[in-house]
Amino acid sequence: MTTDAEPASLILHGGTVRTLDAHDRVATAIAVRGERIAAVGDDASVLALRGCGTHVVDLAGRCVVPGFFDAHPHLDRLGLRARAGVPIAHCTSVAQIVEAVREAAARTPPGEWIVTLPMGAPPDGYFTESSQFAEGRFPDRHDLDRAAPGHPVFIRSPWGWWSRLPLPAVANSRAMALAGVGRDTPDPYRIEIVRDAGGEPTGVFLERNRAPTLEYVLFGCVPRFSWEDRLEGLRVGARLTVAAGTTAAYEGHGLTPALIDAYRQLAADDALPLRMHALLSVPSATFADAAIASQLDAWAPRLAGRGRATGLLREEGVCLDVADPQVAAILARGWPYEHWAGHFYQALPQERLVALGVEAARRGLRVSVLVCYELERVLQALEAIDARVPIRDLRWVAVHVTAATPRQIERIRALGLVATVTPGFMYRAPDRFGLRALGAAGTPIRALLDAGVPVALSTDGVPHSMLFATWEALARWDEDSGEALGESGLSRTEALRLATVAGHVLTWDEAQRGALAPGLDADLVVLDGDPVDCPLERLPGLGVERTVVAGRVVHERGRDAVPPLP
């Protein structure tokens, strides 16, 4: 560390500094020198480090906490939904949607596609029922025909985890004709083609797959997201994320090579404002094991061990997944297109999960596995992998732990896994992994911690606020029933630590960053209230005044041109 004689580059004073160090020290000021924290203490001692070039900020009673760490953010998806078509979030009636499409048609050359964003408003106000419209019905093909008679029109459905099921989409007559959808078209897997009394399609499609397949099975002719959409969406998503106070993230679900390339581009342009730890998503539903092994060989020099860093981006490890095999087969046919997902959909049967896990382990690749669907099966697979290639010291990751018995938690600990938890799933408990039925047994954060399992919180981008995730970890609130799903057993400080300091175990950086202490990386957030002492109901709405990453201010409220969500 540099000597105290050198002036600080940034000093924040006159507030509450919650260090979240081993002793939970609370100070009033903090100084940054370059990329590291220089001092934490009282105002007088910290202000003694100022020099002619020091930027000094009077906190005026505001609170400083370590930067938030999101263990599963989907930054690309957050920004992409701002570029996926004509905005219609303001539309609460069929008439308003018709007018928005009519305006789009006036500026679109005849014959070209008009594609809109999903109906309803982000982050959690997407429409799934016809009763949500003023007219009590969805728009249909006839409405869109009147609005744009010279254009094919398609209203996209949202990504499944942004909303409740079903996911509605609407097409006009020209779009249906181009797609070959007519009276005799059978309903695809878990998609309803809504029909009128005479059996004719109305143009409304209701999907009950969380990963939407409509643009694969029927509407493959709809214009797809471009590379420019992906790159700019990621740029927007990253800015929105740091504006919410997140300074580091671990993309536990993995990313396609195209998305990793987009991250590399941002890092090369010095336009990535937060630390991102990117895993490779494996296209296991598209290719056989031999081809996947060849891909792992090609990626291993970059992803093995603790990976390779470029600026704030580090690439390391892979993601394997278990889910619906029929959906996986559908989406695999569209490879390498990833639609909203940003990752490849996988549905590995047990033998393949073990086989590919062994292949990854032999190459020194750490693996993240989603366990929310089948924890027991995943644990059995990981134990079989560990028996062949030891993984217990490699910090493999169990993503989305939603329920676990005491015995399963002990096995998680014995395998050396890090558990990531998404408290926000409880907000819509009846619609998520049986959490309403599980009640107090669901999202077992307290039990995992008591067993000695490292735990980090995540948002899954729904919404993208770690303050919301922290609140929900404490409140365990089910908005549908208006009740709490049991007691959290967590203190405010414990929950805040899980949202900030704890995640750095995922990236092997717990000795370098996390708490606010001299010598550690200067990643911190200024909030307009104290998350430990404020009323609990205010916690998710605390304002983020400043976000600092590696000593650099990457967000300042009122001065950033952070685009609003559409």
C-alpha positions in Angstrom: 0.0 0.0 0.0 1.2 3.5 -0.7 2.4 5.7 2.2 0.1 7.9 4.2 2.1 10.9 3.0 0.5 10.7 -0.4 -2.9 12.5 -0.6 -6.1 10.7 -1.2 -7.8 10.9 -4.6 -11.3 10.8 -3.0 -12.6 11.5 0.5 -16.2 10.9 1.7 -16.9 12.3 5.2 -19.7 13.4 7.4 -21.8 10.3 7.2 -22.1 6.7 8.3 -19.6 4.3 6.8 -20.6 0.7 7.4 -17.4 -1.2 6.8 -18.8 -4.8 7.2 -15.4 -5.9 8.2 -14.8 -8.7 10.7 -15.8 -6.4 13.6 -18.6 -4.6 11.8 -16.9 -1.3 12.5 -18.8 1.9 11.8 -16.9 5.1 10.9 -17.8 8.6 9.6 -15.3 9.0 6.8 -13.4 7.0 4.1 -10.5 7.9 1.9 -9.6 6.3 -1.5 -6.1 6.5 -3.1 -6.1 5.3 -6.6 -7.9 1.9 -6.8 -7.6 1.1 -3.1 -9.1 2.3 0.2 -6.5 4.4 2.0 -8.2 5.0 5.4 -11.5 4.5 7.2 -12.1 6.5 10.4 -13.3 9.7 11.9 -13.6 12.9 9.9 -10.6 14.6 11.2 -8.1 11.8 10.7 -9.4 11.0 7.2 -9.6 14.6 6.1 -5.9 14.9 7.0 -5.2 12.9 3.8 -6.6 15.5 1.5 -4.3 17.3 -1.0 -4.8 19.8 -3.8 -6.1 17.2 -6.1 -8.4 15.4 -3.7 -12.1 15.2 -4.5 -13.8 15.8 -1.2 -17.5 14.9 -0.7 -19.6 15.9 2.3 -22.0 13.0 2.8 -24.3 15.1 4.8 -25.4 12.2 6.9 -25.7 9.7 4.0 -24.5 6.1 4.3 -21.5 4.3 2.7 -21.6 0.5 2.3 -19.5 -1.9 0.3 -20.5 -2.2 -3.3 -23.2 -4.7 -4.0 -22.3 -8.1 -5.5 -25.0 -9.7 -7.7 -24.4 -13.5 -8.1 -26.7 -13.8 -11.1 -27.6 -10.5 -12.8 -28.3 -11.0 -16.6 -27.1 -7.6 -17.4 -27.4 -8.2 -21.1 -31.1 -9.1 -20.8 -31.8 -6.0 -18.8 -30.5 -3.7 -21.5 -31.7 -5.7 -24.4 -35.3 -5.2 -23.5 -34.8 -1.5 -24.1 -33.8 -2.3 -27.7 -36.1 -5.1 -28.7 -38.6 -3.1 -30.7 -41.2 -0.3 -30.5 -41.8 0.8 -26.9 -45.3 0.2 -25.7 -44.8 0.2 -21.9 -47.1 3.2 -21.7 -50.0 1.4 -23.3 -52.7 0.1 -21.0 -55.4 -0.3 -23.6 -55.8 -1.9 -27.0 -56.5 1.6 -28.4 -53.1 2.8 -27.2 -51.3 -0.1 -28.7 -53.0 0.4 -32.0 -51.9 4.1 -31.9 -48.3 3.1 -31.1 -48.2 0.7 -34.0 -49.8 3.2 -36.3 -47.2 5.7 -35.5 -44.4 3.1 -36.1 -46.0 2.3 -39.4 -45.8 5.9 -40.5 -42.0 5.9 -40.2 -41.4 2.3 -41.4 -41.1 1.6 -45.1 -44.0 -0.5 -46.5 -43.5 -4.3 -46.2 -40.9 -4.1 -43.4 -41.5 -5.7 -40.0 -42.8 -3.7 -37.1 -41.7 -5.5 -33.9 -42.6 -4.1 -30.4 -41.5 -4.7 -26.9 -43.7 -6.9 -24.7 -47.1 -5.6 -23.5 -47.0 -4.1 -20.0 -44.1 -2.4 -18.2 -40.9 -3.6 -16.7 -39.6 -4.6 -14.3 -42.6 -6.6 -13.0 -45.6 -5.1 -14.8 -45.8 -7.2 -17.9 -49.4 -8.1 -19.0 -50.4 -11.8 -18.8 -54.2 -11.5 -18.6 -56.7 -9.9 -21.0 -58.3 -8.2 -18.0 -55.3 -6.0 -17.5 -56.3 -4.0 -20.6 -58.9 -1.3 -20.4 -61.1 -3.1 -23.0 -60.8 -6.4 -21.1 -59.2 -8.2 -24.0 -55.8 -8.6 -25.7 -55.2 -6.8 -29.0 -55.7 -9.2 -31.9 -54.6 -9.5 -35.6 -57.5 -7.3 -36.7 -56.5 -4.5 -34.5 -52.9 -4.6 -35.8 -54.1 -5.0 -39.4 -56.0 -1.7 -39.0 -53.0 0.0 -37.5 -50.4 -1.2 -40.1 -52.1 -2.7 -43.1 -48.9 -2.6 -45.1 -46.6 -4.2 -42.6 -46.2 -7.5 -40.8 -46.5 -6.7 -37.1 -45.4 -8.8 -34.1 -45.7 -8.0 -30.4 -43.0 -10.0 -28.6 -43.7 -11.9 -25.4 -41.5 -11.2 -22.4 -38.8 -13.5 -21.0 -40.6 -16.0 -18.8 -39.0 -15.0 -15.5 -39.9 -11.4 -15.8 -43.6 -12.2 -15.6 -46.2 -14.7 -14.6 -47.4 -17.3 -17.1 -48.8 -17.4 -19.7 -46.6 -15.2 -21.9 -48.7 -13.4 -24.5 -47.6 -12.4 -28.0 -49.7 -11.0 -30.9 -49.2 -11.1 -34.7 -51.2 -9.5 -37.4 -52.4 -11.2 -40.6 -49.4 -10.4 -42.7 -47.0 -11.7 -40.0 -49.1 -14.9 -39.7 -49.1 -15.4 -43.4 -45.3 -15.0 -43.6 -45.0 -17.5 -40.8 -47.4 -19.9 -42.4 -49.7 -19.9 -39.4 -53.3 -20.7 -40.3 -56.5 -22.5 -39.3 -54.8 -25.9 -39.5 -51.6 -25.1 -37.6 -51.4 -27.3 -34.6 -50.5 -25.8 -31.2 -46.8 -26.2 -30.5 -45.5 -27.5 -27.2 -47.1 -25.5 -24.3 -48.2 -22.8 -26.7 -51.9 -22.0 -27.2 -52.9 -20.5 -30.6 -56.0 -18.6 -29.5 -58.9 -19.2 -31.9 -62.2 -17.5 -32.5 -65.6 -19.3 -32.4 -65.0 -20.4 -36.0 -61.6 -21.9 -35.3 -59.6 -19.2 -37.0 -56.5 -17.9 -35.2 -57.1 -14.5 -33.6 -53.4 -13.6 -33.7 -53.0 -14.0 -30.0 -50.5 -16.7 -28.7 -50.2 -17.7 -25.1 -47.0 -19.5 -24.1 -46.4 -21.5 -20.9 -42.7 -22.1 -21.4 -40.4 -20.0 -19.2 -37.9 -19.8 -22.0 -40.1 -18.6 -24.9 -40.1 -20.8 -28.0 -42.7 -19.0 -30.1 -40.0 -17.3 -32.3 -38.4 -20.7 -32.9 -41.4 -22.9 -33.6 -43.8 -20.6 -35.5 -42.3 -17.1 -36.0 -38.7 -17.8 -37.0 -39.3 -15.1 -39.7 -39.4 -12.3 -37.2 -36.3 -10.2 -37.3 -33.8 -11.4 -34.7 -31.7 -9.4 -32.2 -28.5 -8.3 -33.9 -25.0 -8.1 -32.7 -25.4 -4.3 -32.3 -28.6 -4.9 -30.2 -26.6 -7.3 -28.0 -23.7 -4.9 -27.6 -25.7 -1.8 -26.9 -28.1 -3.7 -24.7 -25.2 -4.8 -22.6 -23.9 -1.3 -22.5 -27.3 0.0 -21.3 -27.7 -2.9 -18.8 -24.3 -2.2 -17.3 -25.1 1.4 -16.7 -28.4 0.6 -15.2 -26.8 -1.9 -12.9 -24.1 0.4 -11.5 -26.9 3.0 -11.0 -28.5 0.5 -8.7 -25.2 0.2 -6.7 -23.9 -3.1 -8.0 -20.1 -3.0 -8.4 -19.4 -6.7 -9.2 -21.3 -9.6 -10.6 -21.0 -13.3 -11.3 -23.0 -14.5 -14.3 -23.8 -17.9 -12.9 -26.1 -19.0 -15.7 -23.3 -18.6 -18.2 -23.1 -16.6 -21.5 -22.9 -17.5 -25.1 -19.7 -16.8 -27.0 -21.5 -13.8 -28.7 -22.3 -12.3 -25.3 -18.7 -12.9 -24.0 -17.5 -11.2 -27.1 -19.7 -8.2 -26.3 -18.3 -8.0 -22.8 -14.8 -8.1 -24.2 -15.7 -5.3 -26.5 -16.9 -3.2 -23.6 -13.8 -4.0 -21.6 -11.5 -3.1 -24.5 -13.4 0.2 -24.9 -13.1 0.9 -21.1 -16.9 1.0 -21.2 -17.5 -1.8 -18.6 -18.3 0.1 -15.4 -18.4 -2.9 -13.0 -16.5 -6.1 -12.3 -18.0 -8.9 -14.3 -17.1 -12.6 -13.9 -18.3 -14.4 -17.0 -18.8 -18.1 -17.4 -19.3 -19.9 -20.7 -22.7 -21.4 -21.4 -22.3 -24.9 -23.0 -24.6 -25.7 -26.0 -25.1 -29.3 -24.8 -28.6 -29.6 -26.3 -27.2 -28.9 -29.8 -23.9 -30.9 -29.8 -23.0 -34.4 -28.7 -20.4 -35.0 -25.9 -17.4 -35.3 -28.2 -18.1 -31.9 -29.8 -18.7 -30.3 -26.4 -15.4 -31.8 -25.2 -13.6 -30.2 -28.2 -15.2 -26.9 -27.4 -14.0 -27.2 -23.8 -10.5 -27.9 -25.1 -10.6 -24.7 -27.1 -11.9 -22.6 -24.2 -9.8 -24.2 -21.4 -6.7 -21.9 -21.9 -8.9 -18.9 -21.2 -11.4 -20.4 -18.7 -9.5 -22.9 -16.6 -8.4 -22.3 -13.0 -9.2 -18.7 -12.1 -9.6 -17.6 -15.6 -8.2 -14.7 -17.6 -8.9 -11.0 -16.8 -9.1 -8.1 -19.2 -9.7 -4.9 -17.2 -12.8 -5.4 -15.1 -13.8 -8.5 -17.0 -12.7 -12.0 -16.0 -13.7 -15.1 -17.9 -13.6 -18.3 -15.9 -15.6 -21.6 -15.8 -18.7 -23.0 -17.4 -22.3 -23.5 -16.7 -24.2 -26.8 -17.0 -28.0 -27.0 -16.5 -30.9 -29.3 -16.0 -34.4 -28.2 -17.2 -37.2 -29.2 -19.7 -35.7 -31.5 -22.4 -38.5 -30.7 -24.9 -37.8 -26.9 -24.6 -34.1 -27.6 -24.9 -34.6 -29.6 -28.1 -36.7 -26.8 -29.7 -34.2 -24.0 -28.8 -31.2 -26.2 -29.8 -32.4 -26.1 -33.4 -31.9 -22.3 -33.4 -28.3 -22.5 -32.4 -26.4 -20.2 -32.1 -29.3 -17.8 -31.6 -30.1 -17.1 -27.9 -33.2 -14.8 -28.2 -33.7 -13.2 -24.8 -31.7 -15.7 -22.9 -28.1 -14.8 -23.3 -27.2 -18.4 -22.6 -27.9 -21.8 -24.2 -30.8 -23.7 -22.8 -29.6 -27.1 -21.4 -31.5 -30.1 -20.1 -28.8 -32.6 -19.3 -29.9 -36.1 -18.3 -28.0 -37.6 -15.4 -25.4 -39.5 -17.4 -24.5 -36.5 -19.6 -24.4 -34.2 -16.6 -21.8 -36.5 -14.9 -19.9 -37.1 -18.2 -19.6 -33.4 -19.1 -18.9 -32.4 -15.5 -16.0 -34.9 -15.5 -14.7 -33.4 -18.8 -14.8 -29.9 -17.3 -13.1 -31.0 -14.1 -10.3 -32.7 -16.0 -9.6 -29.5 -17.8 -9.5 -27.5 -14.6 -12.8 -25.8 -15.4 -15.0 -24.8 -12.5 -18.7 -25.5 -13.0 -21.9 -23.8 -12.0 -25.1 -25.9 -12.0 -28.6 -24.7 -11.7 -30.2 -26.7 -8.8 -33.6 -25.1 -8.6 -35.3 -27.8 -10.7 -33.7 -31.0 -9.3 -31.3 -30.5 -6.4 -31.1 -34.1 -5.4 -30.2 -35.3 -8.9 -27.6 -32.5 -9.2 -26.1 -33.5 -5.9 -25.8 -37.1 -6.9 -24.2 -36.1 -10.2 -21.7 -33.8 -8.4 -20.8 -36.6 -6.0 -20.2 -38.9 -8.9 -18.0 -36.3 -10.6 -16.1 -35.7 -7.3 -15.4 -39.5 -7.0 -13.6 -39.4 -10.3 -12.0 -35.9 -10.3 -12.0 -34.2 -6.9 -13.9 -30.9 -6.9 -14.1 -30.1 -3.2 -11.5 -27.3 -3.2 -12.6 -25.7 -6.5 -15.7 -23.8 -5.3 -18.2 -25.2 -7.8 -21.5 -23.3 -7.5 -25.0 -24.4 -6.8 -27.1 -21.7 -8.5 -30.6 -20.8 -7.3 -30.9 -22.9 -4.1 -34.6 -22.7 -3.5 -35.1 -25.6 -1.1 -32.9 -28.2 0.6 -33.2 -30.7 3.4 -30.7 -30.6 6.3 -29.0 -33.7 4.8 -28.8 -32.1 1.3 -27.3 -28.9 2.9 -24.7 -31.1 4.6 -23.8 -32.6 1.2 -23.6 -29.2 -0.4 -21.1 -28.3 2.3 -19.1 -31.5 1.9 -18.7 -30.9 -1.8 -17.3 -27.4 -1.1 -20.0 -25.7 -3.1 -20.9 -22.0 -3.0 -24.7 -21.5 -2.9 -26.4 -18.6 -4.7 -29.9 -17.7 -3.6 -32.4 -15.4 -5.3 -34.7 -14.0 -2.6 -36.8 -12.2 -5.2 -38.4 -15.5 -6.3 -40.4 -15.4 -3.1 -42.1 -12.2 -4.2 -44.3 -14.3 -6.6 -44.1 -17.5 -4.6 -47.1 -19.3 -6.2 -45.4 -18.9 -9.6 -41.9 -19.9 -8.6 -40.6 -23.4 -7.8 -43.4 -24.3 -5.4 -42.2 -21.7 -2.9 -45.7 -20.9 -1.6 -46.2 -24.5 -0.6 -42.7 -24.7 0.9 -43.3 -21.6 3.1 -40.7 -21.2 5.7 -38.7 -24.1 4.4 -38.1 -22.4 1.0 -35.0 -20.2 0.3 -33.1 -21.7 3.2 -30.5 -18.9 3.7 -30.3 -19.3 7.5 -29.9 -23.1 7.3 -27.2 -22.8 4.7 -25.2 -20.3 6.7 -25.6 -22.3 9.9 -24.2 -25.3 8.2 -21.1 -23.4 7.0 -22.1 -23.1 3.4 -20.9 -19.9 1.7 -24.0 -18.0 0.4 -24.3 -15.0 -2.0 -27.5 -13.2 -3.0 -28.6 -12.6 -6.6 -31.3 -10.8 -8.4 -31.7 -12.8 -11.6 -32.5 -9.4 -13.0 -36.0 -9.5 -11.6 -35.7 -6.7 -10.6 -32.0 -5.8 -10.9 -31.8 -4.1 -7.5 -29.7 -5.8 -4.8 -31.4 -3.5 -2.3 -34.6 -5.3 -3.2 -32.9 -8.7 -2.9 -31.6 -7.7 0.6 -35.0 -6.6 1.7 -36.7 -9.8 0.4 -34.1 -11.9 2.1 -35.2 -10.3 5.3 -39.0 -9.8 4.6 -39.6 -13.1 2.7 -42.7 -11.3 1.3 -45.1 -13.1 -1.0 -46.9 -10.3 -2.8 -49.6 -12.7 -4.2 -50.8 -13.8 -0.8 -49.8 -10.7 1.1 -47.9 -12.8 3.7 -44.4 -13.5 4.8 -43.0 -17.0 4.1 -41.7 -17.5 7.6 -39.0 -15.7 9.5 -35.6 -15.1 7.9 -33.6 -15.5 11.0 -31.2 -12.9 9.5 -30.0 -9.7 11.1 -29.9 -6.6 8.9 -26.1 -6.7 8.9 -26.1 -10.3 7.9 -28.4 -9.7 5.0 -26.3 -6.7 3.9 -23.1 -8.7 4.1 -24.7 -11.4 1.9 -25.5 -8.8 -0.7 -22.1 -7.1 -0.7 -19.1 -8.9 0.9 -20.1 -12.6 0.6 -20.2 -12.7 -3.2 -16.5 -12.2 -3.6 -15.9 -15.8 -2.5 -17.4 -16.7 -5.9 -14.5 -15.0 -7.6 -11.7 -16.0 -5.2 -11.4 -12.3 -4.3 -12.5 -12.2 -0.6 -9.0 -11.2 0.5 -8.8 -8.4 -2.0 -12.2 -6.8 -1.9 -15.5 -6.7 -0.1 -15.3 -5.0 3.3 -14.3 -1.3 3.5 -10.8 -1.5 5.0 -7.5 0.0 4.2 -5.6 -1.8 1.4 -8.7 -3.4 -0.1 -10.2 -2.4 -3.5 -12.2 0.7 -3.4 -15.7 -0.6 -4.5 -18.4 1.2 -2.5 -21.8 2.8 -2.7 -23.3 5.9 -1.2 -27.0 5.5 -0.2 -29.4 8.2 0.9 -30.3 6.2 3.9 -28.8 3.6 6.3 -29.8 0.0 5.2 -29.2 -1.3 8.8 -31.2 1.4 10.7 -33.9 2.5 8.2 -37.5 1.2 8.5 -37.5 -2.2 6.8 -40.2 -1.1 4.3 -37.9 1.7 3.1 -34.9 -0.6 2.4 -35.7 -1.6 -1.2 -36.3 2.0 -2.2 -33.1 3.6 -0.8 -31.6 5.9 -3.4 -28.1 5.2 -4.8 -26.2 8.5 -4.8 -22.8 7.3 -6.0 -21.2 4.1 -7.1 -17.4 3.7 -7.0 -15.6 0.9 -8.7 -11.8 0.5 -8.3 -11.7 4.1 -6.9 -13.5 5.6 -9.9 -17.0 7.1 -9.7 -19.0 5.2 -12.2 -22.4 6.6 -11.2 -23.5 9.8 -9.6 -27.2 10.5 -9.2 -28.4 13.5 -11.2 -25.3 13.6 -13.4 -25.5 10.4 -15.3 -27.4 9.9 -18.5 -28.7 6.5 -17.4 -31.5 5.5 -19.7 -34.8 4.7 -17.9 -36.3 1.3 -18.5 -38.9 1.5 -21.3 
